[in-house]
Amino acid sequence: DNPATTTIQTTTTEEEESEGAERIFVGQSNISVNEYTVEQAIDYIGFGKFQMVFLAVTGLSWLCDAMEMMLLSFIGPAARCEWRLTTTQASSLTSFVFLGMGFGAPSFGMLADRKGRLFSLRCSTGLTLLAGVGSALAPTFSALCFARMVVGFGLGGVPVAYNLCAEFLPSKKRGVYLSSLEFFWSFGSMVSALLAWTILPKSSWRTLLGATVSPLILLGVLLVWMPDSPMYLASKGKMEEAERTLRFIAKMNRKPLPVGVLKVQEKDKGKREEWLDRRLSMDEESHATETAAGASSPRPPQREMTSLQGNMYTDDEYSLSFFSSMKGYVWNRTPVKMQRLLVPKFRKTTTSLWFLFFSVAFLYYGLVLLTTTLKLMDDDSGGARKNLDPSTVVCLAHNSPDLTNADYRDITLSAFSELPGMISAMVCIDTLGRKKSMILGFVVAAVCFIPVMQSAKRDVITAFLAIARSSSMAAFTVLFAYCSEVYPTQIRGTGVGVSNTFSRFAGMIVPLFAVDLVRNGAEEFVLFLFGFIAIVSAFVVSRLERETKGQHLDASTETEEESFASKESESAGVELSERTPQIAE
């Protein structure tokens, strides 16, 4: 009998009812010891002091990310002043940042699935801190571009913090708690804008860069104290460490652990991988025979594995055609964790998420850059900038851009404008669900571009751009939660990391539209394009196959019987422990 089988039912016999004991049936075996999974233990302990502290630490990483992103609105114009750059050259700085993030997101995601969430996040934080200091000291524009690209690579690991936080949260209201992290993003944008407002009129942009890396020092110190995800530890067979972490959480929350033992996971890596492959393939009836055969045969070398359903390319088949050869060659050398994202079970979801991360990032970062670009082009502010060519930026003596107080005010208020979107996301995510919440955000953003295209009044344009930014940020918030919940623990870091790569690629190309095309008189086309992308994104969300509201994080690898048993247990209010459990030591 296998104690790791996940079909669990709780019943009592007549003799046991008098003693208040519980008996658990695991698969077909009958054992008298209570077993619980990590997620069941976290649900039992509930939300408490530990989760509050961890939300704050995770939020700090998002605050740092937001501050670096908001800096893009100021560093480009400042670099033009420092080195007398053209508009295109200055815009390339943003592309270098997102290029680094595009490579950093999947790298740190796979590192998180391989070495641990906490290890990956620590590496990300340390690298970002070092590169941030290097940016402030960059002697040339080329050195600045390289330093900011490394900053972007480090920031690619920030989504790992989101996954780490999700794996510490109880299932109930997980969406609300995850959405609350975006308040730190908005707060980071506000802090960065206020620092720019305070520093740039009086000092160099290098001072601003130095000030924005200071929160990373605090984050690095806090991460030394934080534990790693017990769900990750259990998925790697490290049950002692997982139980130790659960006891720490229970002690900090002053709550008991369930009475019984933590369900043992397979410690042999090969068997764990084989089990996961079978679970990811369990809905594919057409490949059932091949999967069963593969389960009893030795695990093939990684370079030969192309599908978890046994659809394999071998070197002997490369001669079939050029395209088949290239497909097989690339696929056989793709990391297994990335291959798992494209098995039939996840293929549609994965490709949809890749598009959605691209589109929502294109909208959000485009609106951030568009806000600053329109302010620099505005002739109504007076002063030295009036009647200048739109491609001209006025510089101060210390090589900072000459933005007026009205410009800084509007940029800061645009960051404040994200708060209604965050509140809307928190309200809707566990009421309307993930999919409907995202659709609402995209549709509202699309509608806001209509009055922006038709109005010439600065106040109207600023107001509707702020609403569009708030709505796109709300969609971004829910999308992050959905992506973290739709993949199982073993590939969650890779899934979120690779998806984020597409958002970073969007950030690379968006300056060509939100800055260059707008400065060249194609403002209406850019606004129409943004609106069109928002509508298409709403349609893609409507076609997503799964709604993750209220589901376990590893629901995608549960069998129908396990999922049913879990839901029945929750609806019946079945407890995992006796009535008088002892507090964890």
N, C-alpha and C positions, 0 to 999 in steps of 0.2 A: 504494500500500500504506500502511496506517495503522499507525504504530509504537505507537499507544496501545491496539491490540487486545489483549485480556487472555488469549487462549488461547495458552498457552506450553507447549511440549514441548521437552525436552532430549535430543538424540541425537548420535551421532558417526558419521562416515564412516570408511572404512578408512584413508584418507590422514591424517585428523585424529587417529586413535587413537594413531599413532606420535608425534604432537606434543603429545598431552594436551590439545588444544583442544576447546572445546565450540561447537556450533552451535545456534542457537535459531530455531525456526519460530514466527513471530508471525502468527496467523491462517493465511492462505495464502502469506504472504511468507516468504522465506528470507534471513535476515541473519546476518552473522558476528560480531556484537557482542553480548555478554551484556547483557541488560536485567534490572532488578529493580525491584520496587515498594518503597515505603517500609516496608510491613509485613514484606516479605521481608528487607529490610535489618536491621530491628530484631530479627527472629528470628535472623538470622545473627550479629549482634553479641552477642545474648543478654543475660541479666540481669547487671548489674554495679554498679559504684560509682555511676554516674549514676542508675540506677533506685533505688538505696538512698537517695540524697540526695533524689530527687524524691518518693519515698514519704514521707519525713520531712516535707518541705514541704507536700505534700498533706494528710498527717495532721494537721499543725498547723491547717489550715483546718477540719478536722472537729473538732478539739479545741475551737476557738473556738466553733463551732456548738453543740457539746454543752454547753459552759459556759453559753451564753446560754439554752439550753433548760432546763437544770437550775435556773437562776435563777427560772423560773416557779413553782417549788415554794416559793420564799421571798419573792418580790417581792409577790405577792398579799396574803399575811398582813401583810407590812410596810406596804403601802399602806393597808390597813384601819386599822392603828395610826396612821399619819401623818395621814390625813384622815378618820378615823372613818367608813369606808365600810361599806356593807352587803355581804353575801356576793356578791350578784349584781353589784354594781359592781366589786368586786375581781376577780371571774371574767372580767369584760369585758376586763381588761388582757391576759390570755392570748389572747383572741380578736383583739385589735388586733395582737398580734405575728404571729399566723398569717395575718391578713388581709394584712399587708405581705408575708409570705413567699409567699402565694398569687399576688400580682401580681409579685413579684420573680423567682420561679422561671422562668416562661415568658419574662419580659423579658430576663433575663440569659442564658437558654438560646438565644433567638433572636439576641441580641447576640454570643454565642460563635460561632454558625454564620455570622454576617455579618462581624464584625470580628476574630474570633480568640478562642481560649480564654483566652489569657493576658491580653488586654486586658479581657475581661469579668470575670475573676477579680480583677484589680487594682481595677477600679471597684467591685466588690462589697466588697472588703476595706476600701477607703478610706471608703466610705459607712457601713459598719457601725461602723468606728472612731469617726467623727464623731458618729453617732447614739448610740453607747454613752456617750460623754462627755456628750452632751446629756441623756441619761437620768439620769445621776448629779446633774446640776445642775437638774433640772426643778423649778420652783417650785410647780406645781399638779398635780393628778391628770390634768387634761386635757392638760397639757404632757407629762407622763410617758407617757400613752397614745400621743400623737403620736410622741414620740421612740422608743418601743418599736416602733411600727408601722414607722418608718423602719429601725430595726434589723432587723426582720423582712424588710423589702424587700431590704436588703443581704444578709442570710443566704440569701435565695432564690438567690443566685449560687454558693453553696457546692457544689452538685452539679456545676458546671462543672469544679471541681478534680478530681472523680472521673473525668469523661470525659477530661480532659487527662492524668491519670495512666494510664488504660486505653490511651490511644493511644501511650504511651511503652513499654508492657510487651510482652515477647514472648508469642506465643500459648501457649506451654507454661507451664502453671501460672499463667496469668493470674488465674484465679479465686482461687487461694490468695493471691496478692499483693494483689488488690483487697480480699479479705476482711480482710487484716491491717490495712487502714485503719481498720476499726471498733474496733480496740484503742485508737486515739486518741480515738474517740468515748467509749468507756467510761472512759478515763483522764480525759478532759475532765469527764465527769459526776462522777467521784471528786474531782477537783481543786476543782470548784465547790462540792460538798458540804462538803469539808474547809475551804475558805475561809469558807463560811457558818458552820460550826461554830466556827471561830476568831474571826471578826469580829463576827457578830451578837450574841452574848452581851455584848460589850463596847463595840460601836460601832454606828453607824447603817448602814442598808442602803445608803446612798449610797456609803459606803466600799467596800462589797462590789461595787457596780456598777463603781466606778473600778478596782478590782483585776482584775476579769474582762476588761477591755478591753486589758490590757497585752500579752497574746500577739498581738493583732492588729497591734501596732506591729512586732513581730519578723517576722510573716508578710509585712507590706507591704515590709519591707526585703529579705527573701529573694526575693520575686516580681520585684524589679527585676533580679535576676541570672538568673532562670530563662528558658529559651527557650520559644517557642511550639511547638505540636504539629506535627511534620513531616507527619503525615497530613492535618491541616487545611490546611497550606500547600500541599501537593501537590494537594488537592482544589480549591484556588483557582487552580491553575496557577502558583504561585510556586515553581518547581522549584529555582531557585538557593538560595533561603532554606531550602527543605526539605533540600537536599543539604548545606548548611552546617551545619544542625542535626544531621544524621546524622553528619557528620564530627566534630562536637563530642562527640557521644555516644560514638563509636568511640574517640576520643582519650582521653576520661575513663575509659572501661572498659578501655583498653589492648587493644582488639580491632580486627581489620581490618574494613573495609567490603568487600562483595562486589566482585570485579573486574568492571568493565563500566560501564554508565551507568544512571542512574536513569531509569525509564520516564517519558517525557514525557507530561504531561497537557495537554489542550486549554486554551490560555490565553484563548481567547475565551469570555467569560461565557455568552453566549447558547447557544453550542454545548455548553458543559459542562452547562448546565441541560437542554438538549434530550436529551443523552446520558443523564443521570440519569433523566429522565422515561421514556425508553424502557426503561431497565433496571428501573425500578420497575413497569413495565407488562408485562414480558416473560412473565409467567405467566398473563396474562389473555387466553386465546385468543379469547374473544368480542369483544374490542376490538382484535384484531390489525390488522385492516384500517384502522380509524380511527387507530390509533397510527402505522402506516406512512404514512398520508396526512399526519398531523400532523407527521411528521418532515421532510417535504419542503416544508412550507408555513411561512410566517413565524410566529414565536412570537407568540401572541395577547397582548394587554395583560393585565397581572396581574389587574385588576379583573374581567375576563371569564373568567378561568380558574377552573374549579370542580372539575375532575377531571383526573388525568393520563391517563385513558383516553378523553378526548374528550367525556365527558358534560357538556355545557356549558349553562348558563342564559344567555340574552341578555335585554336589556331588552324586546325584542318579545314575549317569552314570559311576562312578569310578569303579564299579564292573564288567564292561564289560571285561576288561583284565588288566593285570599288567601294560603293556606299555601304554595303553590308560589312566589308572589311573595316572601314573606318568606324562604323557604329560599334562593331564588336570590339575593336581595339580600344576605343575610348571607354566603352562601358565596362569592359573587363578590368580596367585600371582605375575606375572610379571607386572611392572608398565605400565600403559596404553600407555605412550609416547613411550616405547620400543616396545609394541605390534604394534603400528602404523607403525613402520619401516618394518614390515613383512606382512602387508596386501597385497593381490594379486597385487595391483597397484604398490607397491614398492619392492616386495619380491625379484625379480631377480636383481634389481638394488642394493638393500641392500647387498645381499650375494656376489655379484660381487665386491662391494666396500670393503667389509670385506677382501676378498682375496687380492685385489689390495693394500690395506693399509699394509697388512702383507708382501706381496712380495716386494713392493718398499722400505719399511723400512728394510727388511732383506738385500736387496742389498745395500742401502745407508749406514746404520750403519755397515754392514759387511765390506764395503770398507774402512770406517773410521778406524776400528780396524785392518783390514788387512794391511793397510799402515804402522801403527806403528809396528805391529808384524814382518813384513818383514824387517823393519829397524833394529830391535833388533836382528834379526837372520843373518843379512848381515855380512859376514866375510871380505868384501872388504874395510871397513871403517878404519881398522887398530886400533891401541891403545889397551887398555886393553881388548876389547871385541873380538879380533881376535882369531879364533880357539877354542872358548868356546862352550860348549854344548848349543844348541838352547834354552833350557829351563832355562838357566842361565841369570840373569840380574845383571849387574855391578852397584854398589851403590856408591854414594859419601858420604863424612863424615856426611852431614846433612840429610841423608836418602832420597835423590832424585836420580832418575835413571841417569846413566852416558850416556846421549845421546850426540853425537857429533854435531858440528855445521851443518854438512851436514844432519844429521837426522832432526834437528829442521827446517832447511831450506826446506827440502822436505815435511815435515808435513805442514808447513805454506803455501808452494806453492800449496799443494793439496787443501787447503781451497780457495786460489785464483783461482784455476782451476774451481771452481763452477760458476764463473762469466759468462763464455761463455754459460753455460747451462741456467742461469737466463735470459740472453739476448735472447737466442733462445726461451725460454718459452714466454717471453713478445711479441716477434715478431709473434710467431705461434698461440698463444692462441685465438686471435680474427681474425686471417686470415684462418688458417687451421681448427680451431675449437678445442674443448677440446679433443675429442677422437683421432683425427689424431695426435695431438701434443703428447699425451701420448704414442701412438704406436711408433712414431718416437724416443722418448726418450728411450723406452725399447729396441728397435731393435739396436740402436747405442751402448747401454751398452752391449748387448749380443755379438755384433761383437768384441768389445774391449777385451773380455776375450780370444780370440783366440791367438793373438800375445803374451799376457802375459803368456799363457801356453807353448808357443813354444820358448820363448826367455830366455836367461840367463843373458842378459845385464841389469844392474841396471837402466840406463837411459830409456831404452825401456819400462821396467816394470813400472817405475814411471810415464812415460808419458801416457800410455794406462790406467793405474789405475785412473789417474787423469781425463781422458776423460770419463771413465765409471762412475766415481763418479759425474761428471758434468751432464751427461745424465740422471742418475737416479735421481739426484736432480731436474732436469727440469721436469721429469715425476711426481715427488712428488709435485712440485709446481702446476702443472696443475690439479693433482688429488685433491688437497685441494680446489681449486677453483670450480671444478666440484661438489664435495661433498657438498660444501656450497650452491650451486645453485640448486641442484636437489631436496632438501627437502623444504617444506613450512616453514614459520616462526615459527609456533607453535611447530614443532619438529626438527628444524634445529640444535639447540644445542645438543639435544640427538643424532641425526643422526651422526653428525660429531664427537661427543665424543665417541660413541660406536665404530665407525669405527676406530678411533685412538687407541682404546684399542687393536685392532689386530696389529697395528704397534708397540705398546709397547711390546706385547708378542713376536713379532719377535725380538725386541731388547733384550729380555731376553735370547733367545736361540742362538742368532747369535754368542756370544763369544765361544760357544762350537765348532763352525765351523771355524770362522775367527781367533781364537787364539789357542785353544787346538788341533784341528785336523791339523792345519798348522804346529804347533810346533812338532807334532808327525809324520811329513812326508807326510801328505795327501793333500799337496798344490794343486796338479792337480785335485783331486776329488772336492775340495771346489770350485775351479775356474769353473769347468764344471757345478757344481750345480748352481752357480750364473748365468751362462749363460742360463741354462735350465729354471730357474725361470723367467728370463727376457723375454724369448720367449713365455712362457705360459702366462705371464702377458699381453703381446701385443695382444695375441689371445683373452683373456678375455675382454680387452678394446674394441676390435672390435665387441663384442657381446652385449655391453651395448645398452639399448633400446633408451635412450634419448640423444640428443645433446643439451646442455644448452647455447650454444653461442647465444647471443642476446636476450635471453628470460628473462622475469620478474622473480624475485626471487620466487614469489608465483604462477608461471604459472601452477604448478602441481595441484593446487586446483581451477583453473579457468575452467569454462565450455567452450565448444567449441565456443559458441556464444560470450562469454566475450573475449576469446582469439582472435577471429576473429575481433571483434569490436576494440580491442586494437591495433591490427596490422594495421587495416584499418585506424584508427585515426593517427597512427604514420606515415604511408606511405603518408597520405594526408596532413600531416603537421598541423593537427587541434590543435589549442592552447587551453589551459585550462582556459585562462583568457581573459579579454578584452584587447584592444590594449594598454591601459595606466594604468596598475596596479600600486598601491601605494606600496612604500617600506614598508616592515614589521617593526613595531615598535620594 
